Amino acid sequence: MAVQKSKVPAKAPAKSVSKNSGVKKAAARVPAKSVPAKKTASPKSAAKTPVKAAAKVPANAKAPVVAAKSAAALPSKKSPAAQGAAKISAPQTSSKPVKNYDESQIKHLDALEHIRLRSGMYIGRLGDGSNQNDGIYVLLKEVIDNSIDEFIMGFGKKIDIAVKDNRVKVRDYGRGIPLGKVVDCVSEINTGAKYNDDVFQFSVGMNGVGTKAVNALSSYFRVVSVRDGDCAEAIFEKGKLVKERKGHLKEKQANGTFFEFVPDEEIFGKYSFNMEFVEKRIWNYAYLNEGLTLRLNGQEFKSDNGLFDLLNKEIEDTCLYPIGSYTGKHIRFAFTHTNGYGENHFSFVNGQYTADGGTHLNAFKEGFVKGVNDFYQESFRAEDVREGMASAVLVKVKDPVFESQTKNKLGNTDIRQWIVEEVKAGLIDWLHHNPQAADKIKEKIQTNEKLRTELSAVKTKAKEAAKKISIRIPKLKDCKFHVSDGAKGENSMIFITEGDSASGTMTHSRDASYQAIFSLRGKPENMYGKKQSDIYKNDELYQLMMALGIETDVANLKYGKIVIATDADNDGYHIRNLVMTFFLGYFEELVTSGRVFILETPLFRVRNKKENIYCYSEDERDKAQAKLGKSAETSRFKGLGEINPTEFRQFIEPETMHLTPVEISQLKLVPKLLGFYMGKNTPERRDFIEKHLLSNADIDA
């Protein structure tokens, strides 16, 4: 399984449920690839799992008017942090005198300057494109959202999109921006028609910031609006208007808006679009907007059955009964159950994917449980009803209140009651019309009840045994603040290490306020195919579960991030796979919510008397050696314990830490991949190993 590599900022990740395409995770040895100081690139796996190929069709969305100055010719400064190997120097104390704090020190930034300086407030994270939540995908989303809003209001049934060489083009066939307001709508904050519900009733973008942020964070930004044979064009560089023109089209073209932009390397560093992530977003738009055709680089995306198609693609042959669905005026949902553990939900508001859920998802869950109990005339517990459940939910809200500009979580409280009642009524009606599926659901709930009762007995014994050992968890070095502590604990993380040597190094390097450490004794048991009750019979895994705080519910996780920190050798990769098998098998929600990461530490240190360069690949090492000359000394790090604590501190500090997020792209592939890599030995796996086995000549150590 491949791992998506990126440097992740210190802020705790959103608790998301993002799972729309193949497992790109750590279940096979994954050597680190070249990692720049501030950005990282995707690694090449020694054992590659077949994944969907990125779209290579270079089709371009046709611009309504002749292109003006090419962005390729524009000067673009590369971020120094994005060049060369990772280089970390000792912090230097500034000798610059502190000025008086008076009126002259107060600065005013215009809106575009503020977006460039504080981009995180508008698009969340930056990243280099190797994570599906990186900023360049948010820019793409903001532009497409405007086109989707046009479709929602009944204008334009197709959208053309092209992504090539880091240049994005989007052409819709809606009404087009009013020609006299084109410049204002893409550059003036709080300007737009989204505030007028006579024009946009169920809009995704409601705060007048989206395209302004794209404009400000792009080295080149072009917008063209076509209305009844007339057009207006504006070209910007880094948010500054450089060209504007209006006129009459020589050739007739359909109404609509065309956007073209290139994310600024000065902001994002060296980046690239992962077309699999882009396709995933385009599919989501198709699922949520039946009747809309989106063309990405010439490939067509269209869904006839909406959320049903989404869930069918994710779950497919793992369903216990045919997928159920309901369509109302302001809510649509699809659901089913599988034999897996936990719950998996895809929630949307007005076409916006809400990775962290919110009041609409909570109301859906409540209504589902009430509907089940009303139909069967029972009092089933919520956890028994929802264990193994998968769903997709879309709610249309006139005035959505999101908790951030990136719109990951809905905060409206006034929608709860009507959602609960409509979900309840819709589910009951579906159960009456599908008696065989209703029997399967009841059977699943009763099975869940039985397993919970059995598990409860095992838990009791495990707790009693744990009390005899110690009140504390022996292998846990906890931190001061946790997620439950609010802002103080939002950056909390726990490192899962192998052995006392590595944990000893990290203990002396960590910040005990928010960084905890759990030390494994060695290779944990392979839990593939085991029953959930077996966790409680395994002392080490039970203690790990207790350390994380997830014994009762995954929602009780104590830390914002779970970081697997193993050595960069065969044993380290094996331990990583075993821990991942444990999480994916029994606590899949930890992975689907974006909580699990791999710590990447440097493989080499190249230094001379003046400079240290830390390298995450052989290629970086070679470049560093060439830079520092023949007199440079090169050290190879094989284990975390080999790095002294003072030196190691910089590798787990938020500003310089390299984390690889573990992401699931398609749920239905998880059982197959776990079975292949971690199940019983098979001729297929033996052939795979022999084909990818490295010889001594291939290993650069």
C-alpha positions as CSV (number, residue, x, y, z in Angstrom):
1,M,0.0,0.0,0.0
2,A,1.3,3.4,-0.8
3,V,1.5,6.3,1.6
4,Q,0.7,9.9,0.7
5,K,3.6,12.1,1.9
6,S,3.3,15.6,3.1
7,K,4.5,17.9,5.8
8,V,1.5,18.5,8.1
9,P,1.2,21.6,10.3
10,A,1.0,21.4,14.0
11,K,-2.7,22.2,14.1
12,A,-4.9,19.1,15.0
13,P,-6.5,17.7,11.9
14,A,-10.2,17.9,11.3
15,K,-12.0,14.8,12.4
16,S,-13.0,13.8,9.0
17,V,-14.4,10.8,7.2
18,S,-12.7,11.1,3.8
19,K,-12.6,7.8,1.9
20,N,-13.2,8.1,-1.7
21,S,-10.6,6.2,-3.7
22,G,-8.0,3.0,-3.0
23,V,-6.0,2.6,0.2
24,K,-2.8,4.6,-0.1
25,K,-1.4,3.7,3.2
26,A,1.4,2.0,5.1
27,A,1.0,-1.7,4.7
28,A,4.1,-2.3,2.8
29,R,7.6,-1.0,3.1
30,V,7.6,2.6,2.0
31,P,11.0,4.3,1.8
32,A,11.0,8.1,2.1
33,K,11.5,10.1,-1.0
34,S,13.1,13.5,-1.4
35,V,11.8,15.9,1.2
36,P,12.5,19.6,1.0
37,A,12.8,21.7,4.1
38,K,9.3,23.0,4.1
39,K,7.5,20.7,1.6
40,T,7.7,17.0,1.0
41,A,7.1,14.9,-2.1
42,S,5.2,11.6,-2.5
43,P,7.4,8.5,-1.8
44,K,8.0,5.6,-4.1
45,S,7.0,2.4,-2.6
46,A,9.3,-0.6,-2.9
47,A,6.2,-2.8,-3.0
48,K,3.6,-0.9,-5.1
49,T,-0.1,-1.6,-4.9
50,P,-2.0,-1.0,-8.1
51,V,-4.0,2.3,-7.8
52,K,-6.0,4.2,-10.2
53,A,-3.8,6.0,-12.7
54,A,-4.0,9.8,-12.8
55,A,-5.8,11.3,-15.8
56,K,-3.3,12.2,-18.5
57,V,-5.7,13.7,-21.1
58,P,-4.3,17.2,-21.7
59,A,-7.7,18.6,-22.8
60,N,-8.0,22.3,-22.0
61,A,-11.2,24.2,-21.2
62,K,-11.7,26.6,-24.1
63,A,-11.5,30.3,-23.0
64,P,-14.4,32.4,-24.3
65,V,-12.0,35.1,-25.6
66,V,-8.4,35.1,-26.8
67,A,-5.9,34.5,-24.0
68,A,-4.0,37.4,-22.9
69,K,-0.5,37.2,-21.4
70,S,0.6,33.7,-20.7
71,A,1.2,32.8,-17.1
72,A,4.1,30.7,-18.1
73,A,5.9,33.9,-19.1
74,L,5.2,35.6,-15.8
75,P,8.0,35.8,-13.2
76,S,7.5,33.4,-10.4
77,K,9.7,33.4,-7.3
78,K,10.2,30.0,-5.8
79,S,10.1,29.7,-2.0
80,P,13.6,29.2,-0.7
81,A,12.1,26.6,1.6
82,A,11.0,24.6,-1.4
83,Q,14.4,24.2,-2.9
84,G,17.0,21.5,-2.1
85,A,17.3,19.0,0.7
86,A,16.0,19.6,4.2
87,K,18.4,22.0,5.9
88,I,18.0,23.0,9.6
89,S,20.3,25.4,11.3
90,A,20.5,26.4,14.9
91,P,18.2,29.3,15.8
92,Q,19.9,32.6,16.0
93,T,19.0,35.3,18.5
94,S,18.4,38.6,16.8
95,S,20.4,41.6,18.0
96,K,17.9,44.0,16.5
97,P,16.7,46.5,19.1
98,V,13.0,46.4,20.0
99,K,11.2,49.5,18.9
100,N,8.8,51.4,21.0
101,Y,5.2,50.2,20.8
102,D,3.4,53.3,19.7
103,E,0.9,54.5,17.0
104,S,3.6,54.3,14.3
105,Q,3.9,50.5,14.8
106,I,0.2,49.9,13.9
107,K,-0.1,48.5,10.4
108,H,-3.1,48.3,8.1
109,L,-3.3,45.5,5.4
110,D,-5.8,45.6,2.6
111,A,-7.9,42.5,2.2
112,L,-5.7,40.8,-0.5
113,E,-2.5,41.5,1.5
114,H,-4.1,39.9,4.5
115,I,-5.1,36.8,2.5
116,R,-1.5,36.4,1.3
117,L,0.0,37.0,4.8
118,R,-2.6,34.9,6.7
119,S,-3.6,32.4,4.0
120,G,-4.4,29.7,6.6
121,M,-7.4,31.7,7.8
122,Y,-8.9,31.4,4.3
123,I,-7.9,28.0,2.9
124,G,-6.8,26.1,6.0
125,R,-3.4,24.5,5.3
126,L,-0.9,25.1,2.5
127,G,0.9,21.8,1.6
128,D,2.5,20.7,-1.6
129,G,-0.5,18.8,-3.1
130,S,0.4,15.4,-1.7
131,N,-2.6,15.6,0.8
132,Q,-6.1,15.9,-0.4
133,N,-6.8,18.7,2.0
134,D,-3.9,20.9,0.8
135,G,-4.6,24.5,-0.2
136,I,-4.3,24.1,-4.0
137,Y,-7.3,21.8,-3.9
138,V,-9.2,24.3,-1.8
139,L,-8.5,26.9,-4.5
140,L,-9.9,24.5,-7.2
141,K,-12.9,23.9,-5.0
142,E,-13.7,27.6,-4.5
143,V,-13.8,28.2,-8.2
144,I,-15.9,25.1,-9.1
145,D,-18.3,25.9,-6.2
146,N,-19.3,29.1,-8.0
147,S,-20.2,27.0,-11.1
148,I,-22.1,24.5,-9.0
149,D,-24.1,27.4,-7.5
150,E,-25.2,28.3,-11.0
151,F,-26.3,24.8,-11.7
152,I,-28.2,24.6,-8.4
153,M,-30.1,27.7,-9.4
154,G,-31.0,26.1,-12.8
155,F,-28.4,27.6,-15.1
156,G,-25.9,25.5,-17.0
157,K,-25.8,21.7,-17.1
158,K,-22.1,21.2,-17.8
159,I,-18.8,22.4,-16.4
160,D,-15.5,22.1,-18.3
161,I,-12.3,21.7,-16.1
162,A,-8.7,21.3,-17.1
163,V,-5.7,20.8,-14.8
164,K,-2.4,20.6,-16.5
165,D,1.1,21.8,-15.6
166,N,-0.3,23.3,-12.4
167,R,-2.6,25.6,-14.4
168,V,-6.3,25.3,-13.7
169,K,-9.1,26.3,-16.1
170,V,-12.8,26.2,-15.3
171,R,-15.6,27.1,-17.7
172,D,-19.3,27.0,-16.7
173,Y,-22.4,27.8,-18.7
174,G,-24.4,29.7,-16.2
175,R,-25.5,33.3,-16.2
176,G,-22.0,34.8,-16.1
177,I,-20.9,37.5,-13.6
178,P,-22.5,40.9,-14.4
179,L,-20.0,42.5,-16.7
180,G,-19.7,45.7,-14.7
181,K,-18.8,43.8,-11.5
182,V,-16.3,41.2,-12.8
183,V,-13.3,42.9,-11.1
184,D,-15.1,43.6,-7.9
185,C,-16.4,40.0,-7.6
186,V,-13.0,38.5,-7.7
187,S,-11.0,41.1,-5.8
188,E,-13.2,43.0,-3.3
189,I,-13.9,41.1,-0.1
190,N,-17.6,40.8,0.9
191,T,-18.7,41.6,-2.6
192,G,-21.0,39.2,-4.5
193,A,-24.5,38.0,-5.1
194,K,-24.4,35.2,-2.5
195,Y,-25.9,37.6,0.1
196,N,-29.0,37.9,-2.1
197,D,-31.2,34.9,-1.6
198,D,-33.4,36.0,-4.6
199,V,-30.4,35.1,-6.7
200,F,-28.7,32.2,-4.7
201,Q,-30.9,30.3,-2.3
202,F,-28.8,27.2,-1.5
203,S,-25.3,28.4,-2.2
204,V,-22.1,26.7,-1.1
205,G,-20.1,29.9,-0.9
206,M,-21.9,32.4,1.3
207,N,-19.2,34.8,2.6
208,G,-17.9,36.5,-0.5
209,V,-14.3,35.3,0.0
210,G,-13.7,32.3,-2.2
211,T,-12.6,33.6,-5.6
212,K,-10.9,36.5,-3.9
213,A,-8.7,34.1,-2.0
214,V,-7.9,32.2,-5.2
215,N,-7.0,35.5,-6.9
216,A,-4.8,36.6,-4.0
217,L,-2.9,33.3,-3.8
218,S,-2.3,32.9,-7.5
219,S,0.7,34.1,-9.5
220,Y,-1.7,34.4,-12.5
221,F,-5.5,34.7,-12.3
222,R,-7.8,35.4,-15.2
223,V,-11.6,35.7,-15.3
224,V,-13.9,36.2,-18.3
225,S,-17.6,36.6,-18.1
226,V,-19.9,36.2,-21.2
227,R,-23.4,37.7,-21.3
228,D,-25.5,37.8,-24.4
229,G,-22.7,38.3,-26.8
230,D,-20.7,40.8,-24.7
231,C,-17.8,39.9,-22.4
232,A,-15.5,41.3,-19.7
233,E,-12.0,40.1,-18.9
234,A,-9.7,40.8,-16.1
235,I,-6.1,39.5,-15.4
236,F,-4.4,39.6,-12.1
237,E,-1.0,38.8,-10.7
238,K,-0.8,37.9,-7.0
239,G,-4.2,39.7,-6.5
240,K,-3.2,42.9,-8.3
241,L,-5.1,43.9,-11.4
242,V,-2.8,44.1,-14.5
243,K,-5.2,44.2,-17.3
244,E,-8.9,44.7,-17.9
245,R,-11.1,44.9,-21.0
246,K,-14.7,44.7,-22.2
247,G,-16.2,44.3,-25.6
248,H,-18.4,42.4,-28.0
249,L,-17.6,38.9,-29.1
250,K,-16.8,38.4,-32.7
251,E,-18.2,34.8,-32.6
252,K,-21.3,33.8,-30.6
253,Q,-20.6,31.9,-27.4
254,A,-22.8,30.6,-24.6
255,N,-23.2,32.6,-21.5
256,G,-21.1,31.7,-18.5
257,T,-17.8,32.4,-16.6
258,F,-14.3,31.2,-17.3
259,F,-11.6,31.1,-14.7
260,E,-7.9,30.4,-15.1
261,F,-5.3,30.4,-12.4
262,V,-1.9,29.2,-11.3
263,P,-1.3,28.8,-7.5
264,D,1.6,31.0,-6.5
265,E,4.8,29.1,-5.6
266,E,5.8,32.0,-3.4
267,I,2.9,30.9,-1.2
268,F,2.8,27.2,-1.7
269,G,6.4,26.4,-2.5
270,K,7.0,23.6,-5.0
271,Y,3.7,21.7,-5.5
272,S,1.8,19.5,-8.0
273,F,-1.8,18.4,-8.4
274,N,-2.5,14.8,-7.7
275,M,-5.1,14.0,-10.3
276,E,-6.6,11.2,-8.2
277,F,-7.5,13.7,-5.6
278,V,-8.9,16.0,-8.2
279,E,-11.0,13.2,-9.7
280,K,-12.3,12.3,-6.3
281,R,-13.6,15.9,-5.8
282,I,-15.2,16.0,-9.3
283,W,-17.0,12.7,-8.6
284,N,-18.4,14.2,-5.4
285,Y,-19.8,17.1,-7.3
286,A,-21.4,14.6,-9.8
287,Y,-22.9,12.5,-7.0
288,L,-24.5,15.6,-5.4
289,N,-25.8,17.2,-8.6
290,E,-27.7,14.7,-10.7
291,G,-28.1,15.9,-14.2
292,L,-24.8,17.8,-14.1
293,T,-22.0,16.8,-16.4
294,L,-18.4,17.7,-15.5
295,R,-15.6,17.2,-17.9
296,L,-12.1,17.0,-16.4
297,N,-9.3,16.9,-19.0
298,G,-11.7,15.4,-21.5
299,Q,-13.0,12.7,-19.1
300,E,-16.8,12.9,-18.3
301,F,-18.2,12.6,-14.8
302,K,-21.9,12.2,-14.3
303,S,-24.1,10.4,-11.8
304,D,-27.7,9.3,-12.4
305,N,-28.5,8.1,-8.9
306,G,-26.6,10.6,-6.7
307,L,-25.8,9.5,-3.2
308,F,-26.8,5.9,-4.1
309,D,-23.9,5.8,-6.6
310,L,-21.5,7.3,-4.1
311,L,-22.2,4.7,-1.5
312,N,-22.3,1.9,-4.0
313,K,-18.8,2.9,-5.2
314,E,-17.5,3.0,-1.6
315,I,-19.1,-0.2,-0.2
316,E,-20.2,-2.2,-3.2
317,D,-20.1,-6.0,-2.5
318,T,-19.6,-5.6,1.2
319,C,-23.2,-4.6,1.8
320,L,-25.4,-6.8,4.0
321,Y,-28.5,-5.7,2.1
322,P,-29.3,-3.5,-1.0
323,I,-28.5,0.2,-0.3
324,G,-31.5,2.1,0.9
325,S,-32.2,5.7,-0.1
326,Y,-34.5,8.6,0.5
327,T,-35.0,11.9,-1.4
328,G,-36.8,14.9,0.1
329,K,-37.0,18.5,-0.8
330,H,-34.2,19.6,1.5
331,I,-32.5,16.3,2.5
332,R,-31.3,13.2,0.7
333,F,-29.6,10.2,2.2
334,A,-28.5,6.6,1.4
335,F,-27.5,3.9,3.8
336,T,-26.5,0.3,4.4
337,H,-24.6,-1.9,6.8
338,T,-21.5,-4.0,6.5
339,N,-19.7,-6.6,8.7
340,G,-17.0,-4.0,9.5
341,Y,-16.5,-2.2,12.8
342,G,-17.4,1.4,13.5
343,E,-19.4,3.8,11.3
344,N,-18.6,5.6,8.1
345,H,-20.5,8.6,7.0
346,F,-20.2,11.0,4.1
347,S,-22.0,14.3,4.9
348,F,-22.6,17.3,2.7
349,V,-24.3,20.7,2.9
350,N,-25.4,22.4,-0.3
351,G,-22.9,20.4,-2.2
352,Q,-20.1,21.1,0.3
353,Y,-18.4,18.0,1.8
354,T,-18.3,18.5,5.6
355,A,-15.4,16.4,6.6
356,D,-16.1,17.0,10.3
357,G,-19.8,16.5,10.1
358,G,-21.8,18.8,12.3
359,T,-25.4,19.3,13.4
360,H,-26.9,17.8,10.2
361,L,-25.0,14.6,10.5
362,N,-25.7,14.3,14.3
363,A,-29.4,14.9,13.5
364,F,-29.4,12.2,10.8
365,K,-27.9,9.6,13.2
366,E,-30.5,10.5,15.8
367,G,-33.3,10.2,13.3
368,F,-32.0,6.9,12.0
369,V,-32.0,5.3,15.5
370,K,-35.5,6.7,16.3
371,G,-36.8,5.3,13.0
372,V,-35.4,1.9,13.6
373,N,-36.8,1.7,17.2
374,D,-40.2,3.0,16.0
375,F,-40.4,0.5,13.2
376,Y,-39.4,-2.6,15.2
377,Q,-41.2,-1.3,18.4
378,E,-37.9,-1.9,20.3
379,S,-35.5,0.1,22.4
380,F,-32.2,-0.8,20.7
381,R,-29.1,1.1,21.8
382,A,-27.7,3.6,19.3
383,E,-24.3,1.9,19.2
384,D,-26.0,-1.4,18.2
385,V,-28.1,0.2,15.5
386,R,-25.2,2.1,13.9
387,E,-22.3,-0.4,14.3
388,G,-21.1,-1.3,10.8
389,M,-23.3,1.4,9.3
390,A,-22.3,3.4,6.2
391,S,-24.2,6.4,4.9
392,A,-24.2,9.5,2.6
393,V,-26.2,12.5,3.6
394,L,-26.9,15.8,1.8
395,V,-28.8,18.6,3.5
396,K,-29.8,21.9,1.8
397,V,-29.7,24.8,4.2
398,K,-30.6,28.4,3.2
399,D,-28.2,30.1,5.6
400,P,-25.5,27.6,6.4
401,V,-23.2,28.5,9.3
402,F,-19.8,26.8,8.9
403,E,-17.1,26.8,11.6
404,S,-14.4,28.0,9.2
405,Q,-13.8,29.3,5.7
406,T,-13.0,25.8,4.6
407,K,-16.5,24.7,5.6
408,N,-15.6,21.4,7.2
409,K,-18.3,21.4,9.9
410,L,-21.9,22.8,10.0
411,G,-22.9,24.7,13.1
412,N,-26.6,25.5,12.5
413,T,-28.7,24.4,15.5
414,D,-32.1,25.3,14.2
415,I,-32.1,22.4,11.6
416,R,-31.9,19.5,14.0
417,Q,-35.6,18.9,14.7
418,W,-36.8,18.8,11.1
419,I,-33.9,16.6,10.0
420,V,-34.6,14.1,12.9
421,E,-38.3,13.9,12.0
422,E,-37.8,13.6,8.2
423,V,-35.1,10.9,8.5
424,K,-37.2,9.0,10.9
425,A,-40.3,9.1,8.6
426,G,-38.3,8.4,5.5
427,L,-36.5,5.4,7.0
428,I,-39.8,3.9,8.4
429,D,-41.4,4.2,4.9
430,W,-38.4,2.5,3.3
431,L,-38.4,-0.3,5.8
432,H,-42.1,-1.0,5.1
433,H,-41.4,-1.2,1.4
434,N,-38.3,-3.4,1.8
435,P,-39.2,-6.2,4.3
436,Q,-36.3,-8.5,3.4
437,A,-33.8,-5.6,4.0
438,A,-35.7,-4.8,7.3
439,D,-35.1,-8.4,8.5
440,K,-31.4,-8.1,7.6
441,I,-31.1,-4.8,9.6
442,K,-32.7,-6.4,12.6
443,E,-30.5,-9.4,12.4
444,K,-27.4,-7.1,12.2
445,I,-28.6,-5.1,15.3
446,Q,-29.2,-8.3,17.3
447,T,-25.7,-9.6,16.3
448,N,-24.2,-6.3,17.4
449,E,-26.0,-6.6,20.8
450,K,-24.7,-10.1,21.3
451,L,-21.1,-9.1,20.4
452,R,-21.3,-6.1,22.7
453,T,-22.5,-8.3,25.6
454,E,-19.7,-10.8,25.0
455,L,-17.2,-8.0,24.6
456,S,-18.4,-6.4,27.9
457,A,-17.5,-9.6,29.8
458,V,-14.0,-9.7,28.2
459,K,-13.5,-6.0,29.0
460,T,-14.3,-6.5,32.6
461,K,-11.7,-9.3,32.9
462,A,-9.1,-7.1,31.1
463,K,-9.8,-4.2,33.4
464,E,-9.4,-6.4,36.5
465,A,-6.1,-7.7,35.2
466,A,-4.9,-4.2,34.4
467,K,-5.6,-3.1,37.9
468,K,-3.4,-5.8,39.3
469,I,-0.5,-4.6,37.2
470,S,-0.7,-0.9,37.8
471,I,-3.1,2.0,37.9
472,R,-1.0,3.7,35.3
473,I,-0.2,2.5,31.8
474,P,3.5,1.3,32.1
475,K,4.5,2.1,28.6
476,L,2.8,5.5,28.3
477,K,4.6,8.8,28.9
478,D,1.7,11.1,28.8
479,C,1.5,14.8,28.0
480,K,-0.1,17.6,30.0
481,F,-2.9,18.6,27.6
482,H,-5.4,16.5,25.6
483,V,-8.1,17.1,23.0
484,S,-10.6,17.5,25.9
485,D,-8.7,20.6,27.1
486,G,-9.8,22.6,24.1
487,A,-7.4,25.1,22.5
488,K,-4.5,23.9,24.8
489,G,-4.8,20.4,23.6
490,E,-5.8,20.8,19.9
491,N,-2.2,20.1,18.9
492,S,-1.7,17.1,21.2
493,M,-0.2,14.0,19.7
494,I,1.0,10.6,20.7
495,F,4.1,8.9,19.2
496,I,3.9,5.1,19.0
497,T,7.5,4.0,19.1
498,E,9.4,0.7,19.0
499,G,11.5,-0.2,22.1
500,D,13.0,1.8,24.9
501,S,15.9,3.2,22.8
502,A,13.7,5.2,20.5
503,S,11.2,6.2,23.2
504,G,14.2,7.3,25.4
505,T,15.4,9.7,22.6
506,M,12.0,11.1,22.1
507,T,11.3,11.5,25.8
508,H,14.2,13.9,26.1
509,S,13.3,15.7,22.9
510,R,9.5,16.1,23.2
511,D,7.4,19.0,24.5
512,A,5.7,17.3,27.4
513,S,2.8,19.8,27.2
514,Y,1.3,18.2,24.1
515,Q,3.5,15.3,23.0
516,A,3.0,11.8,24.5
517,I,4.9,8.6,23.9
518,F,3.8,5.0,23.9
519,S,6.5,2.4,23.6
520,L,5.9,-1.0,22.0
521,R,8.0,-3.9,23.3
522,G,8.7,-5.0,19.8
523,K,6.5,-6.4,17.0
524,P,2.9,-6.5,18.2
525,E,0.6,-9.4,17.3
526,N,-0.8,-9.5,13.8
527,M,-4.5,-8.9,14.5
528,Y,-5.8,-9.6,11.0
529,G,-8.8,-11.9,11.1
530,K,-8.9,-11.9,14.9
531,K,-12.1,-11.2,16.9
532,Q,-12.5,-7.8,18.6
533,S,-12.5,-9.5,21.9
534,D,-8.9,-10.7,21.2
535,I,-7.7,-7.1,21.7
536,Y,-8.5,-7.4,25.4
537,K,-6.6,-10.6,25.7
538,N,-3.5,-9.0,24.3
539,D,-1.8,-7.0,27.0
540,E,0.2,-4.7,24.8
541,L,-2.6,-3.8,22.4
542,Y,-5.0,-3.4,25.2
543,Q,-2.7,-0.9,26.9
544,L,-2.3,1.0,23.6
545,M,-6.1,1.2,23.3
546,M,-6.3,2.5,26.9
547,A,-3.5,5.0,26.3
548,L,-5.4,6.4,23.3
549,G,-8.7,6.5,25.3
550,I,-10.7,4.7,22.7
551,E,-11.8,1.6,24.7
552,T,-15.4,2.8,24.9
553,D,-15.7,5.0,21.8
554,V,-13.3,6.3,19.1
555,A,-14.8,9.7,19.7
556,N,-13.0,9.7,23.1
557,L,-9.6,9.8,21.5
558,K,-7.3,11.8,23.8
559,Y,-4.9,13.1,21.1
560,G,-5.3,15.2,18.0
561,K,-2.8,13.0,16.1
562,I,-1.6,9.4,16.4
563,V,1.9,9.3,15.0
564,I,3.6,5.9,14.2
565,A,7.3,6.5,14.7
566,T,9.4,3.4,13.8
567,D,12.9,2.9,12.5
568,A,13.6,3.2,8.8
569,D,14.5,-0.5,8.4
570,N,12.7,-3.8,7.6
571,D,11.7,-4.4,11.2
572,G,10.4,-0.8,11.5
573,Y,8.3,-1.1,8.4
574,H,6.9,-4.4,9.6
575,I,5.9,-2.9,13.0
576,R,4.3,0.0,11.1
577,N,2.2,-2.4,9.1
578,L,1.1,-4.4,12.2
579,V,0.0,-1.2,13.9
580,M,-1.9,-0.1,10.8
581,T,-3.6,-3.5,10.6
582,F,-4.7,-3.1,14.2
583,F,-6.2,0.4,13.4
584,L,-7.8,-0.5,10.1
585,G,-9.2,-3.8,11.4
586,Y,-10.9,-2.5,14.6
587,F,-10.7,1.3,14.7
588,E,-11.0,2.3,11.1
589,E,-12.6,5.6,12.0
590,L,-9.2,6.8,13.4
591,V,-7.8,6.5,9.8
592,T,-10.9,7.8,8.0
593,S,-11.1,10.8,10.3
594,G,-7.5,11.8,9.4
595,R,-5.9,11.1,12.8
596,V,-3.2,8.6,11.9
597,F,0.2,9.7,10.6
598,I,3.7,8.3,9.9
599,L,6.7,10.2,11.3
600,E,9.4,10.6,8.6
601,T,12.9,11.2,10.0
602,P,16.1,11.8,8.0
603,L,18.0,8.9,6.6
604,F,21.3,10.8,6.3
605,R,23.1,13.7,7.8
606,V,25.7,15.5,5.5
607,R,27.8,18.1,7.3
608,N,31.0,20.1,7.3
609,K,32.3,22.6,9.9
610,K,29.8,25.2,8.8
611,E,26.6,23.4,7.9
612,N,24.4,20.4,8.6
613,I,22.0,19.1,5.9
614,Y,19.5,16.4,6.8
615,C,18.4,14.2,3.9
616,Y,15.3,12.0,3.6
617,S,16.5,10.1,0.5
618,E,19.6,9.0,-1.4
619,D,19.0,11.6,-4.0
620,E,19.0,14.4,-1.4
621,R,22.1,12.9,0.2
622,D,23.9,13.0,-3.2
623,K,22.9,16.6,-3.8
624,A,24.0,17.6,-0.3
625,Q,27.4,15.9,-0.8
626,A,27.8,17.8,-4.0
627,K,27.0,21.1,-2.4
628,L,29.3,20.7,0.7
629,G,32.2,19.1,-1.2
630,K,34.5,16.2,-0.8
631,S,35.4,17.1,2.8
632,A,31.7,16.6,3.9
633,E,31.0,13.9,6.4
634,T,28.0,11.6,5.8
635,S,26.2,9.7,8.5
636,R,23.4,7.1,8.0
637,F,20.6,7.0,10.6
638,K,19.0,3.5,10.8
639,G,17.2,3.8,14.1
640,L,15.6,6.6,16.0
641,G,17.7,5.7,19.0
642,E,20.9,6.6,17.0
643,I,20.0,10.3,16.9
644,N,20.9,12.2,20.0
645,P,18.0,13.9,21.8
646,T,19.2,17.5,21.1
647,E,19.5,16.8,17.4
648,F,16.2,14.9,17.3
649,R,14.2,17.7,18.8
650,Q,14.0,19.5,15.5
651,F,12.4,16.5,13.8
652,I,9.4,16.5,16.1
653,E,8.9,20.3,16.4
654,P,5.7,21.5,14.6
655,E,7.6,23.8,12.2
656,T,10.0,21.2,11.0
657,M,8.3,17.9,11.5
658,H,7.6,15.7,8.5
659,L,4.4,13.7,8.8
660,T,2.8,11.4,6.2
661,P,-1.0,11.2,6.7
662,V,-2.5,7.8,6.3
663,E,-5.5,8.1,4.1
664,I,-8.2,5.7,2.8
665,S,-9.5,6.4,-0.6
666,Q,-11.9,3.5,-1.1
667,L,-13.3,1.6,1.8
668,K,-14.1,-1.5,-0.1
669,L,-10.4,-2.1,-0.9
670,V,-9.4,-2.3,2.8
671,P,-10.4,-5.9,3.5
672,K,-8.8,-7.1,0.2
673,L,-5.5,-5.3,0.8
674,L,-5.3,-6.3,4.4
675,G,-6.0,-9.9,3.4
676,F,-3.3,-9.8,0.7
677,Y,-0.5,-8.2,2.8
678,M,-1.4,-9.4,6.3
679,G,-3.4,-12.6,5.8
680,K,-2.3,-16.2,5.3
681,N,0.6,-16.8,2.9
682,T,-0.7,-17.3,-0.7
683,P,1.0,-18.1,-4.0
684,E,0.0,-14.6,-5.2
685,R,1.7,-12.9,-2.3
686,R,4.8,-15.0,-2.7
687,D,5.0,-14.1,-6.4
688,F,4.5,-10.4,-5.5
689,I,7.4,-10.6,-2.9
690,E,9.7,-12.3,-5.3
691,K,9.0,-9.8,-8.1
692,H,9.7,-6.8,-5.8
693,L,12.5,-8.3,-3.7
694,L,15.6,-6.0,-3.7
695,S,19.0,-7.4,-4.2
696,N,22.0,-6.2,-2.2
697,A,23.1,-4.2,-5.2
698,D,19.7,-2.3,-5.1
699,I,20.0,-1.4,-1.4
700,D,21.8,1.8,-0.8
701,A,22.6,1.8,2.9
